[in-house]
Amino acid sequence: MPVSQLAYGAPITAPTVTRPGYTFAGWSQPVPSTMPGQDQTFQAVWQATSYQVLYYQQNLNDDGFTQAEAVTADGTLTLKLYYTRNSYTLSFVDSMQSINYSTMQVKYGAPIVPPADATPSNFYPPGFVLITWDPVEGDTPSLELPGGANMPAHDASYNARFGFPDGGIGL
């Protein structure tokens, strides 16, 4: 906090002051043009800079955006941030028979929906059915989680596991 010693009658020049996030609104009392015959103290008066920040996230089902969050002061300044979701390759395969049931581009965070029409080829014994889809990559989420799984921030592959409906040995 600067302190100045001025002689009686000397001109007073108020300093230029700044403060991040605030607007200078003036001094606590009027600053005279010359130094009076007694000590004077002046305090800067600050007003917080007003703003509003709106966060938008790209929709899962189209290229539009939906407001995800808002940070507001009094709304005199609005900043809008739009985030485009990355898309990754999602594959469902039968690695035993080199069958690709489905490959598609899926946006990060979208629910993973396996194909409904995956049936075992003639390679498998009669009576085999699809038991589950096993993640190929170690950090790919299991589809057996409560509520399913969402697309991770990388390509993901699932391998079909076929077996007997009663839980017998599968391939």
CYANA upper distance limits for C-alpha pairs under 8 A (distance plus 0.5 A):
  6 LEU  CA     10 ALA  CA      6.68
  6 LEU  CA     35 MET  CA      7.18
  7 ALA  CA     35 MET  CA      7.25
  8 TYR  CA     34 THR  CA      8.16
  8 TYR  CA     35 MET  CA      5.68
  8 TYR  CA     36 PRO  CA      6.27
  8 TYR  CA     37 GLY  CA      6.18
  9 GLY  CA     34 THR  CA      5.58
  9 GLY  CA     35 MET  CA      5.30
  9 GLY  CA     36 PRO  CA      6.77
  9 GLY  CA     37 GLY  CA      8.43
 10 ALA  CA     34 THR  CA      5.75
 10 ALA  CA     35 MET  CA      5.82
 11 PRO  CA     33 SER  CA      6.25
 11 PRO  CA     34 THR  CA      4.76
 11 PRO  CA     35 MET  CA      6.78
 12 ILE  CA     31 VAL  CA      8.20
 12 ILE  CA     32 PRO  CA      7.41
 12 ILE  CA     33 SER  CA      5.85
 12 ILE  CA     34 THR  CA      5.66
 12 ILE  CA     35 MET  CA      6.71
 13 THR  CA     33 SER  CA      7.93
 14 ALA  CA     31 VAL  CA      7.85
 17 VAL  CA     24 PHE  CA      7.85
 18 THR  CA     22 TYR  CA      8.25
 18 THR  CA     23 THR  CA      8.05
 18 THR  CA     24 PHE  CA      7.31
 19 ARG  CA     23 THR  CA      7.75
 19 ARG  CA     24 PHE  CA      8.22
 21 GLY  CA     48 ALA  CA      6.63
 21 GLY  CA     49 THR  CA      5.94
 22 TYR  CA     46 TRP  CA      6.51
 22 TYR  CA     47 GLN  CA      5.92
 22 TYR  CA     48 ALA  CA      4.85
 22 TYR  CA     49 THR  CA      5.36
 23 THR  CA     46 TRP  CA      6.23
 23 THR  CA     47 GLN  CA      5.69
 23 THR  CA     48 ALA  CA      6.75
 23 THR  CA     49 THR  CA      6.56
 24 PHE  CA     44 ALA  CA      7.66
 24 PHE  CA     45 VAL  CA      6.74
 24 PHE  CA     46 TRP  CA      5.38
 24 PHE  CA     47 GLN  CA      6.94
 25 ALA  CA     44 ALA  CA      8.07
 25 ALA  CA     45 VAL  CA      5.83
 25 ALA  CA     46 TRP  CA      5.86
 25 ALA  CA     47 GLN  CA      6.70
 26 GLY  CA     44 ALA  CA      6.59
 26 GLY  CA     45 VAL  CA      5.93
 26 GLY  CA     46 TRP  CA      8.00
 27 TRP  CA     31 VAL  CA      7.89
 27 TRP  CA     42 PHE  CA      6.58
 27 TRP  CA     43 GLN  CA      6.08
 27 TRP  CA     44 ALA  CA      5.21
 27 TRP  CA     45 VAL  CA      6.01
 28 SER  CA     42 PHE  CA      6.27
 28 SER  CA     43 GLN  CA      5.63
 28 SER  CA     44 ALA  CA      6.66
 28 SER  CA     45 VAL  CA      6.61
 29 GLN  CA     42 PHE  CA      6.94
 29 GLN  CA     43 GLN  CA      8.34
 31 VAL  CA     42 PHE  CA      8.08
 32 PRO  CA     36 PRO  CA      8.40
 50 SER  CA     73 ALA  CA      5.80
 50 SER  CA     74 ASP  CA      6.03
 50 SER  CA     75 GLY  CA      6.94
 50 SER  CA     76 THR  CA      6.20
 50 SER  CA     77 LEU  CA      6.81
 51 TYR  CA     72 THR  CA      6.47
 51 TYR  CA     73 ALA  CA      5.71
 51 TYR  CA     74 ASP  CA      6.78
 51 TYR  CA     75 GLY  CA      5.77
 51 TYR  CA     76 THR  CA      6.06
 51 TYR  CA     77 LEU  CA      4.76
 51 TYR  CA     78 THR  CA      6.39
 51 TYR  CA     79 LEU  CA      8.29
 52 GLN  CA     70 ALA  CA      7.64
 52 GLN  CA     71 VAL  CA      6.03
 52 GLN  CA     72 THR  CA      4.53
 52 GLN  CA     73 ALA  CA      6.33
 52 GLN  CA     74 ASP  CA      7.59
 52 GLN  CA     75 GLY  CA      5.50
 52 GLN  CA     76 THR  CA      7.61
 52 GLN  CA     77 LEU  CA      6.09
 52 GLN  CA     78 THR  CA      5.07
 52 GLN  CA     79 LEU  CA      6.79
 53 VAL  CA     70 ALA  CA      6.16
 53 VAL  CA     71 VAL  CA      5.40
 53 VAL  CA     72 THR  CA      6.63
 53 VAL  CA     78 THR  CA      6.13
 53 VAL  CA     79 LEU  CA      5.30
 53 VAL  CA     80 LYS  CA      6.62
 53 VAL  CA     81 LEU  CA      8.27
 54 LEU  CA     67 GLN  CA      7.33
 54 LEU  CA     68 ALA  CA      8.21
 54 LEU  CA     69 GLU  CA      6.47
 54 LEU  CA     70 ALA  CA      4.92
 54 LEU  CA     71 VAL  CA      6.82
 54 LEU  CA     78 THR  CA      7.74
 54 LEU  CA     79 LEU  CA      6.72
 54 LEU  CA     80 LYS  CA      5.53
 54 LEU  CA     81 LEU  CA      6.94
 55 TYR  CA     67 GLN  CA      6.32
 55 TYR  CA     68 ALA  CA      6.04
 55 TYR  CA     69 GLU  CA      5.59
 55 TYR  CA     70 ALA  CA      6.57
 55 TYR  CA     80 LYS  CA      6.71
 55 TYR  CA     81 LEU  CA      5.70
 55 TYR  CA     82 TYR  CA      7.11
 56 TYR  CA     65 PHE  CA      6.40
 56 TYR  CA     66 THR  CA      5.89
 56 TYR  CA     67 GLN  CA      4.79
 56 TYR  CA     68 ALA  CA      5.72
 56 TYR  CA     69 GLU  CA      7.61
 56 TYR  CA     80 LYS  CA      7.78
 56 TYR  CA     81 LEU  CA      6.42
 56 TYR  CA     82 TYR  CA      5.42
 56 TYR  CA     83 TYR  CA      6.91
 57 GLN  CA     65 PHE  CA      5.97
 57 GLN  CA     66 THR  CA      6.14
 57 GLN  CA     67 GLN  CA      6.92
 57 GLN  CA     68 ALA  CA      6.52
 57 GLN  CA     82 TYR  CA      6.64
 57 GLN  CA     83 TYR  CA      5.78
 57 GLN  CA     84 THR  CA      7.45
 57 GLN  CA     85 ARG  CA      8.08
 58 GLN  CA     62 ASP  CA      8.33
 58 GLN  CA     63 ASP  CA      6.82
 58 GLN  CA     64 GLY  CA      6.35
 58 GLN  CA     65 PHE  CA      4.84
 58 GLN  CA     66 THR  CA      6.94
 58 GLN  CA     82 TYR  CA      7.83
 58 GLN  CA     83 TYR  CA      6.52
 58 GLN  CA     84 THR  CA      5.89
 58 GLN  CA     85 ARG  CA      6.33
 59 ASN  CA     63 ASP  CA      6.67
 59 ASN  CA     64 GLY  CA      6.11
 59 ASN  CA     65 PHE  CA      5.81
 59 ASN  CA     66 THR  CA      6.86
 60 LEU  CA    107 LYS  CA      6.79
 60 LEU  CA    109 GLY  CA      8.00
 60 LEU  CA    110 ALA  CA      6.26
 65 PHE  CA     82 TYR  CA      7.86
 85 ARG  CA    107 LYS  CA      6.55
 85 ARG  CA    108 TYR  CA      6.51
 86 ASN  CA    107 LYS  CA      6.26
 86 ASN  CA    108 TYR  CA      6.26
 86 ASN  CA    153 ALA  CA      8.08
 87 SER  CA    105 GLN  CA      6.34
 87 SER  CA    106 VAL  CA      5.60
 87 SER  CA    107 LYS  CA      4.60
 87 SER  CA    108 TYR  CA      6.27
 88 TYR  CA    105 GLN  CA      5.83
 88 TYR  CA    106 VAL  CA      5.91
 88 TYR  CA    107 LYS  CA      6.84
 88 TYR  CA    108 TYR  CA      7.48
 88 TYR  CA    151 MET  CA      8.46
 88 TYR  CA    153 ALA  CA      7.63
 88 TYR  CA    154 HIS  CA      6.29
 88 TYR  CA    155 ASP  CA      5.46
 88 TYR  CA    156 ALA  CA      8.11
 89 THR  CA    103 THR  CA      7.31
 89 THR  CA    104 MET  CA      6.16
 89 THR  CA    105 GLN  CA      5.14
 89 THR  CA    106 VAL  CA      6.81
 89 THR  CA    154 HIS  CA      8.17
 89 THR  CA    155 ASP  CA      5.24
 89 THR  CA    156 ALA  CA      6.87
 90 LEU  CA    102 SER  CA      8.41
 90 LEU  CA    103 THR  CA      6.07
 90 LEU  CA    104 MET  CA      5.91
 90 LEU  CA    105 GLN  CA      6.63
 90 LEU  CA    106 VAL  CA      7.02
 90 LEU  CA    155 ASP  CA      6.45
 90 LEU  CA    156 ALA  CA      5.49
 90 LEU  CA    157 SER  CA      6.26
 91 SER  CA    100 ASN  CA      7.93
 91 SER  CA    101 TYR  CA      8.15
 91 SER  CA    102 SER  CA      6.09
 91 SER  CA    103 THR  CA      4.81
 91 SER  CA    104 MET  CA      7.16
 91 SER  CA    156 ALA  CA      6.94
 91 SER  CA    157 SER  CA      5.13
 91 SER  CA    158 TYR  CA      6.71
 92 PHE  CA    100 ASN  CA      6.71
 92 PHE  CA    101 TYR  CA      5.95
 92 PHE  CA    102 SER  CA      5.69
 92 PHE  CA    103 THR  CA      7.01
 92 PHE  CA    114 PRO  CA      7.62
 92 PHE  CA    115 PRO  CA      8.09
 92 PHE  CA    133 TRP  CA      8.31
 92 PHE  CA    157 SER  CA      6.37
 92 PHE  CA    158 TYR  CA      5.35
 92 PHE  CA    159 ASN  CA      6.46
 92 PHE  CA    160 ALA  CA      7.66
 93 VAL  CA     98 SER  CA      7.55
 93 VAL  CA     99 ILE  CA      6.06
 93 VAL  CA    100 ASN  CA      4.92
 93 VAL  CA    101 TYR  CA      5.93
 93 VAL  CA    102 SER  CA      7.57
 93 VAL  CA    157 SER  CA      7.96
 93 VAL  CA    158 TYR  CA      6.75
 93 VAL  CA    159 ASN  CA      5.50
 93 VAL  CA    160 ALA  CA      6.58
 94 ASP  CA     98 SER  CA      6.19
 94 ASP  CA     99 ILE  CA      5.51
 94 ASP  CA    100 ASN  CA      6.95
 94 ASP  CA    101 TYR  CA      8.03
 94 ASP  CA    159 ASN  CA      5.89
 94 ASP  CA    160 ALA  CA      5.59
 94 ASP  CA    161 ARG  CA      8.29
 95 SER  CA     99 ILE  CA      7.14
 95 SER  CA    159 ASN  CA      6.87
 95 SER  CA    160 ALA  CA      8.15
 97 GLN  CA    121 SER  CA      8.38
 97 GLN  CA    123 PHE  CA      8.15
101 TYR  CA    115 PRO  CA      7.62
101 TYR  CA    118 ALA  CA      7.03
102 SER  CA    115 PRO  CA      7.30
106 VAL  CA    110 ALA  CA      7.33
106 VAL  CA    151 MET  CA      7.48
107 LYS  CA    151 MET  CA      7.39
108 TYR  CA    150 ASN  CA      8.06
108 TYR  CA    151 MET  CA      5.63
108 TYR  CA    152 PRO  CA      6.32
108 TYR  CA    153 ALA  CA      6.21
109 GLY  CA    150 ASN  CA      5.57
109 GLY  CA    151 MET  CA      5.37
109 GLY  CA    152 PRO  CA      6.93
109 GLY  CA    153 ALA  CA      8.43
110 ALA  CA    150 ASN  CA      5.75
110 ALA  CA    151 MET  CA      5.86
111 PRO  CA    148 GLY  CA      7.80
111 PRO  CA    149 ALA  CA      6.45
111 PRO  CA    150 ASN  CA      4.81
111 PRO  CA    151 MET  CA      6.68
112 ILE  CA    143 LEU  CA      8.21
112 ILE  CA    148 GLY  CA      7.80
112 ILE  CA    149 ALA  CA      6.24
112 ILE  CA    150 ASN  CA      5.78
112 ILE  CA    151 MET  CA      6.36
114 PRO  CA    133 TRP  CA      8.46
118 ALA  CA    130 LEU  CA      7.47
119 THR  CA    129 VAL  CA      7.13
119 THR  CA    130 LEU  CA      6.99
120 PRO  CA    124 TYR  CA      6.83
120 PRO  CA    128 PHE  CA      7.31
120 PRO  CA    129 VAL  CA      6.95
120 PRO  CA    130 LEU  CA      7.49
120 PRO  CA    162 PHE  CA      7.34
122 ASN  CA    126 PRO  CA      8.37
124 TYR  CA    128 PHE  CA      7.11
127 GLY  CA    164 PHE  CA      6.70
127 GLY  CA    165 PRO  CA      8.34
128 PHE  CA    162 PHE  CA      6.47
128 PHE  CA    163 GLY  CA      5.26
128 PHE  CA    164 PHE  CA      5.23
128 PHE  CA    165 PRO  CA      7.46
128 PHE  CA    170 GLY  CA      8.42
129 VAL  CA    162 PHE  CA      5.83
129 VAL  CA    163 GLY  CA      6.05
129 VAL  CA    164 PHE  CA      6.55
129 VAL  CA    165 PRO  CA      6.79
130 LEU  CA    160 ALA  CA      7.29
130 LEU  CA    161 ARG  CA      6.53
130 LEU  CA    162 PHE  CA      4.95
130 LEU  CA    163 GLY  CA      7.01
131 ILE  CA    160 ALA  CA      8.23
131 ILE  CA    161 ARG  CA      6.12
131 ILE  CA    162 PHE  CA      5.72
131 ILE  CA    163 GLY  CA      6.55
131 ILE  CA    164 PHE  CA      8.40
131 ILE  CA    165 PRO  CA      7.80
131 ILE  CA    170 GLY  CA      8.49
132 THR  CA    160 ALA  CA      6.79
132 THR  CA    161 ARG  CA      5.97
132 THR  CA    162 PHE  CA      7.79
133 TRP  CA    143 LEU  CA      7.52
133 TRP  CA    158 TYR  CA      6.01
133 TRP  CA    159 ASN  CA      5.92
133 TRP  CA    160 ALA  CA      5.29
133 TRP  CA    161 ARG  CA      6.47
134 ASP  CA    142 SER  CA      7.52
134 ASP  CA    143 LEU  CA      8.34
134 ASP  CA    158 TYR  CA      5.73
134 ASP  CA    159 ASN  CA      5.62
134 ASP  CA    160 ALA  CA      6.92
134 ASP  CA    161 ARG  CA      7.31
135 PRO  CA    140 THR  CA      6.29
135 PRO  CA    141 PRO  CA      7.36
135 PRO  CA    142 SER  CA      6.70
135 PRO  CA    156 ALA  CA      8.12
135 PRO  CA    157 SER  CA      6.58
135 PRO  CA    158 TYR  CA      4.99
135 PRO  CA    159 ASN  CA      6.89
136 VAL  CA    140 THR  CA      7.73
136 VAL  CA    156 ALA  CA      7.96
136 VAL  CA    157 SER  CA      5.95
136 VAL  CA    158 TYR  CA      5.92
136 VAL  CA    159 ASN  CA      6.88
137 GLU  CA    156 ALA  CA      7.36
137 GLU  CA    157 SER  CA      7.39
140 THR  CA    152 PRO  CA      7.37
140 THR  CA    156 ALA  CA      6.63
140 THR  CA    157 SER  CA      8.26
141 PRO  CA    145 LEU  CA      8.48
141 PRO  CA    149 ALA  CA      6.53
141 PRO  CA    150 ASN  CA      8.03
141 PRO  CA    152 PRO  CA      8.08
142 SER  CA    148 GLY  CA      8.18
142 SER  CA    149 ALA  CA      7.06
143 LEU  CA    148 GLY  CA      5.67
143 LEU  CA    149 ALA  CA      5.92
144 GLU  CA    148 GLY  CA      6.61
144 GLU  CA    149 ALA  CA      8.32
145 LEU  CA    149 ALA  CA      7.00
151 MET  CA    156 ALA  CA      8.27
152 PRO  CA    156 ALA  CA      7.95
161 ARG  CA    170 GLY  CA      7.10
161 ARG  CA    171 LEU  CA      6.12
162 PHE  CA    170 GLY  CA      5.75
162 PHE  CA    171 LEU  CA      5.80
163 GLY  CA    167 GLY  CA      7.32
163 GLY  CA    168 GLY  CA      6.74
163 GLY  CA    169 ILE  CA      6.41
163 GLY  CA    170 GLY  CA      4.20
163 GLY  CA    171 LEU  CA      6.65
164 PHE  CA    168 GLY  CA      5.61
164 PHE  CA    169 ILE  CA      7.40
164 PHE  CA    170 GLY  CA      7.15
